[in-house]
Every structure is written in structure tokens, then in C-alpha cells.
Amino acid sequence: MKRSILFDTETTGFDPLDGDRVIEIAALELIGDLPTGESFHVLIDPERDIPPEATKVHGFTAEDLRGKPKFSSIAQGFLDFVGEDELIAHNAPFDFGFMNAELERSGFPVLAKERMVDTLTMAREMFPGMPNSLDALCRRFSIDLSERTTHNALLDCKLLAEVYIELLGGRQHGLGLGAADDALPGVQYAAPEERRRLRVVPSSVELEAHKAFVGKMSEPVWDM
């Protein structure tokens, strides 16, 4: 049964080349595309300030992270957890860029881009021209967002795990064709070729309505 890792990071900003650092990493183990309950989660001292605009996003201040481990001390634990398996993230190039900058800075091997699975790309292929942020996808798939008051890597991973299942064709993709010997207890898995693929193409009326709605927003970032 295929193993993959779904992960997310929180950071001090948008660009590791400008000195921004990772402050939180969360990762969930998936077997056959479903969470096993095994996870990796750590808060990190970024060894720098955290701009107020970043704190507004994830809620962390420099004081909150003072005394937490440095990235170099948790890097091996992260690499051991993810192994050589596929790595899934929403807007994955962002997370890969930060993780690889941190790994390189600490003298560890970087994550190969061939392992990358980007759920944002998957969503844009399924819902072209529509909002595909994690929040938007959760609303579209009727996934409860009530606990997401700020960006939190561990909660975001749990939400993305549900979104990922839907992007693969919905919860029915894990039912009905018999379980492999190493499947999770009580779960049956469909073969990948049997999974439903859905592509939603909005009408011209829907696109115009959405364009008008977004036009009322100040510097919208809904499509990230």
C-alpha cells in the first residue's frame, strides 16, 4: 500500500531568500491516501523577529517561540518521518522552497522536487477559474472550518487531508473493490484507475459574477 506524507509550514514571511524562516512544521502520514493517525509536528525558534503582518496570519509572535528548538535540531526527525515517500502540500512550491532553504542552511539533503504533489495545481485543474485556496476548497467540499481562526500547520494538514481525498474523487474512492493485505483495518480501497475524476467548468455567468465579487475586494489573495 502506497505511503505518502501531507505537510504544511508556517513562516515569518514569503521569501526564504530574504531571510524569512520556518516557524512551524506539521506532517501527516497517509496510507492508500488516507490518514493513519501518525504525525510529525514541531514549533521552531526562527532566530529572528516575526513581522506583525505574519503574526496576523498564523498568530505566533517571537516571544511565543522563544526557547523552542532550532531548525537544525529537528531537521533529522522530519527527514526520518517523511522518508523517501511522496510529499503533498497546498501550493507545494512555497513549502518546498522554505524547507529546502532551511535544510540546505543546516547541512541536510534537500527534498527532491520529483516527490512534490501540489494540491493547488490539482484544484486548479478541477475548478479552473475559481477560488482554490484551502478555505475555498473546504467550503466547496462542505468541510468544517469552524476551528480555523488563524493559519495553523497541524490543523491545515488535517483539513487538507480531507480536501485531498475529495480531489482524488471523493470518499467513495476508498470503497468497494476489496482490501489489500496491508490495508488499514476496516477500510477497503479502490484501484487508482477506478477513482472518479471530476472537472468543474464554471459558466460564463458564474465567471462574471465571481469577477464582480472579487472586484469589490481590496488586494484579494483568494487564489493563492
C-alpha positions, 0 to 999 in steps of 0.5 A: 500500500502506497505511503505518502506524507501531507505537510504544511509550514508556517513562516515569518514571511514569503521569501526564504531568500530574504531571510524569512524562516520556518516557524512551524512544521506539521506532517501527516502520514497517509496510507492508500491516501488516507490518514493513519493517525501518525504525525510529525509536528514541531514549533521552531525558534526562527532566530529572528523577529516575526513581522506583525503582518505574519503574526496576523496570519498564523498568530505566533509572535517571537516571544511565543517561540522563544526557547523552542528548538532550532531548525537544525535540531529537528531537521533529522526527525522530519527527514526520518518521518517523511522518508523517501515517500511522496510529499503533498502540500497546498501550493507545494512550491512555497513549502518546498522552497522554505524547507529546502532553504532551511535544510540546505542552511543546516547541512541536510539533503534537500527534498527532491522536487520529483516527490512534490504533489501540489494540491493547488495545481490539482484544484486548479485543474478541477475548478479552473477559474475559481477560488482554490485556496484551502478555505475555498476548497473546504467550503466547496467540499462542505468541510468544517472550518469552524476551528480555523481562526488563524493559519495553523500547520497541524490543523491545515494538514488535517483539513487538507487531508480531507480536501485531498481525498475529495480531489482524488474523487471523493470518499467513495474512492476508498470503497468497494473493490476489496482490501489489500493485505496491508490495508488499514483495518476496516477500510477497503480501497479502490484501484487508482484507475477506478477513482472518479475524476471530476472537472468543474467548468464554471459558466460564463455567468458564474465567471462574471459574477465571481469577477464582480465579487472579487472586484469589490475586494481590496488586494484579494489573495483568494487564489493563492 
